[in-house]
Amino acid sequence: MIERIGTGTRMSAIVKHGGVAYLAGQVGDGVTVAAQTRDCLDRIDTLLEKAGSSRENILQAVIWLADMADFSEMNAVWDAWVPEGHAPARACGEARLASPDIKVEIIVTAAC
């Protein structure tokens, strides 16, 4: 059975199937990549809770940066957020994001 949470015309915030929660890509508010990453991760925490999961259960994360020069700044926030011993499989790349103001977008898949 597929369960969709926060479904709109274009997408769902969460899709659950077979004990796995797939979260829509999240962006955050703020001027710096650190501020946007913190806000983005707060939004992910909220969605994980709605999905019946947590950051300890993240299986995979895909991170898109508007500029790879922000890699270290984003990682400093990420590293403080990921629970020790629970780092997911992860990829990070550079992409032109939906708006010039967006510096980071994170997509998460988690067991639930």
CORVEN-V512920 format. One record per residue. N is the residue number from 1. RES is the residue in three letters. D_LAST is the distance of its C-alpha to the last C-alpha in Angstrom with 2 decimals. Layout:
{{N	RES	D_LAST} {N	RES	D_LAST}}
This chain:
{{1	MET	13.91} {2	ILE	13.07} {3	GLU	12.08} {4	ARG	13.66} {5	ILE	13.66} {6	GLY	16.73} {7	THR	18.60} {8	GLY	22.10} {9	THR	24.82} {10	ARG	23.79} {11	MET	20.01} {12	SER	16.76} {13	ALA	15.05} {14	ILE	11.57} {15	VAL	11.15} {16	LYS	8.24} {17	HIS	9.30} {18	GLY	8.89} {19	GLY	5.20} {20	VAL	5.49} {21	ALA	6.25} {22	TYR	9.92} {23	LEU	11.75} {24	ALA	15.50} {25	GLY	17.77} {26	GLN	18.60} {27	VAL	22.09} {28	GLY	23.65} {29	ASP	27.01} {30	GLY	29.69} {31	VAL	32.68} {32	THR	31.61} {33	VAL	28.80} {34	ALA	27.75} {35	ALA	27.65} {36	GLN	25.76} {37	THR	23.18} {38	ARG	22.73} {39	ASP	22.37} {40	CYS	20.00} {41	LEU	17.67} {42	ASP	18.06} {43	ARG	16.99} {44	ILE	13.86} {45	ASP	13.10} {46	THR	13.78} {47	LEU	11.59} {48	LEU	8.50} {49	GLU	9.56} {50	LYS	10.19} {51	ALA	6.81} {52	GLY	5.69} {53	SER	4.76} {54	SER	7.97} {55	ARG	10.43} {56	GLU	10.30} {57	ASN	7.13} {58	ILE	8.98} {59	LEU	10.21} {60	GLN	13.03} {61	ALA	15.13} {62	VAL	18.27} {63	ILE	20.85} {64	TRP	23.99} {65	LEU	27.00} {66	ALA	30.11} {67	ASP	32.17} {68	MET	31.38} {69	ALA	33.86} {70	ASP	31.05} {71	PHE	28.90} {72	SER	29.91} {73	GLU	29.55} {74	MET	25.99} {75	ASN	25.10} {76	ALA	26.56} {77	VAL	24.10} {78	TRP	21.11} {79	ASP	22.16} {80	ALA	22.45} {81	TRP	18.95} {82	VAL	16.96} {83	PRO	16.56} {84	GLU	19.06} {85	GLY	17.91} {86	HIS	14.55} {87	ALA	16.13} {88	PRO	14.30} {89	ALA	16.40} {90	ARG	18.33} {91	ALA	21.18} {92	CYS	23.55} {93	GLY	26.43} {94	GLU	29.01} {95	ALA	29.13} {96	ARG	31.05} {97	LEU	28.56} {98	ALA	28.95} {99	SER	31.33} {100	PRO	33.67} {101	ASP	32.33} {102	ILE	28.80} {103	LYS	28.62} {104	VAL	24.94} {105	GLU	21.92} {106	ILE	18.45} {107	ILE	15.83} {108	VAL	12.29} {109	THR	9.62} {110	ALA	6.32} {111	ALA	3.80} {112	CYS	0.00}}
